[in-house]
């Protein structure tokens, strides 16, 4: 069984790592602060103090960090990055939602070293990561994808390869464009229903049984009604995703007005109100 290295032990990464450990995989981790990895170390993960050191001791390197710049730092830092110790025959898999351009850069650099590379962003939030029910969107070689299917089965319920380097990131952008609509929709639904004096739990139950049903509503409205704004997915990361989606849209000559409006609302939440560390469901705080 191949040794796995995982860089990034946040809300999503920790859920994925726990499921790999439960499936008896040998997992090593790196995070900038060792204490944050302590729960995973207690479950059997090993810790290394740099991406370079981790890469020297594993076969497959997964990364799930916050922003494209973090991806660059992890892989390309000239002293401690993954590429400083990467060897032919290894594999790198970036699960961060990042830019298709960066995914292509990493893939082409890896290919020159005879290293397989996949971009494999996910959807499903903290619940999907915890329960091993993520949706995994993959770009890269068919060979690498086929090799990783046993791991994808452990952490996800749906996985699909869409093409070469960057195709997984493009698919994630399509996913985030769709979620932008559901998040603004569920927020305005609650604002309207509350203003009309309706019983909000009853409204939720009713809408779940009809054409308005969607994943975001089912998972986030109960949290909102309980005053729970802890991040299943950080608002600051969702805003980052919307900015990437709109940048890529402009490159393709597309105008996406609804996504632009969603970005503007999340900018108010994150940049103006300073609530980037709340979950995406905190959008309702712009009204409540």
Long-range contacts (C-beta under 8 A, 24 or more apart in sequence): 1-25, 1-26, 2-58, 2-59, 2-60, 3-27, 3-28, 3-57, 3-58, 3-59, 3-60, 4-28, 4-58, 4-59, 4-60, 4-62, 4-151, 5-29, 5-30, 5-48, 5-54, 5-55, 5-57, 5-58, 5-60, 5-61, 5-62, 6-30, 6-45, 6-61, 6-62, 6-63, 6-64, 7-31, 7-51, 7-54, 7-61, 7-62, 7-63, 7-64, 7-65, 7-74, 7-82, 8-63, 8-64, 8-65, 8-96, 9-36, 9-37, 9-40, 10-64, 10-65, 10-66, 11-126, 11-129, 11-231, 11-232, 11-233, 11-234, 12-64, 12-95, 12-122, 12-125, 12-126, 12-129, 12-233, 13-64, 13-129, 14-39, 14-40, 14-129, 15-126, 15-128, 15-129, 15-130, 15-131, 16-62, 16-64, 16-95, 16-129, 16-134, 16-155, 17-45, 18-43, 18-130, 19-129, 19-132, 19-154, 19-155, 20-151, 20-154, 20-155, 21-45, 23-154, 25-151, 25-154, 28-54, 28-57, 28-58, 29-54, 30-54, 50-80, 51-75, 51-77, 51-80, 51-81, 51-82, 52-79, 52-80, 52-81, 52-82, 52-84, 52-85, 53-85, 54-82, 55-82, 55-84, 55-85, 55-86, 55-90, 56-85, 58-90, 59-89, 59-90, 59-91, 60-90, 60-91, 60-92, 60-93, 60-148, 60-151, 61-86, 61-90, 61-91, 61-92, 61-93, 62-93, 62-94, 62-95, 63-92, 63-93, 63-94, 63-95, 63-96, 64-94, 64-95, 64-96, 65-96, 66-96, 66-234, 66-237, 66-240, 67-96, 67-98, 67-237, 67-240, 68-96, 68-98, 68-99, 68-102, 68-244, 70-96, 71-96, 71-98, 71-102, 71-106, 72-102, 75-106, 83-109, 83-113, 86-110, 86-113, 86-115, 87-113, 87-115, 88-113, 88-114, 88-115, 89-114, 89-115, 90-115, 90-116, 91-115, 91-116, 91-117, 91-118, 91-144, 91-147, 91-148, 92-116, 92-117, 92-118, 93-117, 93-118, 93-119, 93-120, 93-148, 94-118, 94-119, 94-120, 94-121, 95-120, 95-121, 95-122, 95-136, 96-121, 97-121, 97-169, 97-172, 97-176, 97-237, 97-240, 97-241, 97-244, 98-169, 98-244, 99-169, 99-244, 99-247, 99-248, 100-139, 100-166, 100-167, 100-169, 100-170, 100-173, 100-248, 101-166, 103-139, 103-165, 103-166, 103-168, 103-169, 104-165, 104-166, 106-165, 107-139, 107-140, 107-164, 107-165, 107-166, 108-165, 116-140, 116-141, 116-143, 116-144, 116-147, 117-144, 117-165, 118-144, 118-145, 118-148, 118-168, 119-165, 119-166, 119-167, 119-168, 119-169, 120-148, 120-168, 121-168, 121-169, 121-171, 121-172, 122-156, 122-172, 123-172, 123-175, 123-179, 124-156, 125-219, 125-232, 125-233, 126-231, 126-232, 126-233, 127-219, 127-232, 128-156, 128-157, 129-155, 132-156, 132-157, 133-157, 134-158, 135-159, 135-175, 136-160, 137-162, 137-168, 137-169, 137-171, 137-172, 137-175, 138-162, 138-167, 138-168, 139-163, 139-164, 139-165, 139-166, 139-167, 139-168, 139-169, 139-170, 139-171, 140-164, 140-165, 140-167, 140-168, 170-248, 172-241, 173-241, 173-244, 173-245, 173-248, 176-238, 176-241, 176-242, 176-245, 177-245, 177-256, 177-259, 179-216, 179-238, 180-242, 180-258, 180-259, 180-262, 180-263, 181-258, 181-262, 182-214, 182-215, 182-216, 182-217, 183-216, 183-220, 183-238, 183-262, 183-280, 183-281, 183-283, 184-258, 184-261, 184-262, 184-265, 184-283, 185-214, 185-217, 186-214, 186-216, 186-217, 186-220, 186-221, 187-283, 187-284, 187-286, 187-287, 189-217, 190-221, 190-224, 190-284, 191-284, 191-287, 191-288, 194-288, 200-225, 201-225, 220-279, 220-280, 220-281, 221-281, 223-279, 223-281, 224-281, 224-284, 228-281, 229-278, 229-279, 229-281, 229-282, 229-285, 230-278, 230-279, 231-277, 231-278, 231-279, 231-280, 232-279, 232-280, 232-281, 233-279, 233-280, 234-276, 234-277, 234-278, 234-279, 234-280, 235-266, 235-269, 235-270, 235-275, 235-276, 235-277, 235-278, 235-279, 235-280, 235-282, 235-283, 236-270, 236-276, 236-277, 238-266, 238-280, 239-263, 239-266, 239-267, 239-269, 239-270, 239-271, 239-276, 242-266
